[in-house]
Amino acid sequence: MPAGEFKPGQFIRLMRRKAGFESFLASAAAIGIGLIFGLILLVIFKADKSLYGFSQILLTGFGSSAKFAKVLYQAAPLIMTVKSARGLRMRAPEPS
């Protein structure tokens, strides 16, 4: 097998060994559940326009470079808060 090629299940096994993989999966699941919940609410309140509204939620932030920059600008405080909280995380002392 040439260098750089993976067997079908090898990539998944390699990713599971990475330290942040579980955290990534948890974040992706939370985002997915939130989007599905939002779509359900859109269907409940305005069924005829729910798919249009959902597409606007997903695509508006990526419509232009200015809109994407605004999304990043508004998300920066939240990102920095999470990063600082992770850095200050309290850990239990190791038992001696």
HELIX and SHEET records of a PDB file:
HELIX    1   1 GLN A   10  ARG A   16  1                                   7    
HELIX    2   2 PHE A   21  PHE A   45  1                                  25    
HELIX    3   3 ALA A   47  LYS A   49  5                                   3    
HELIX    4   4 SER A   50  LEU A   59  1                                  10    
HELIX    5   5 THR A   60  PHE A   62  5                                   3    
HELIX    6   6 SER A   65  GLY A   87  1                                  23    
END                                                                             
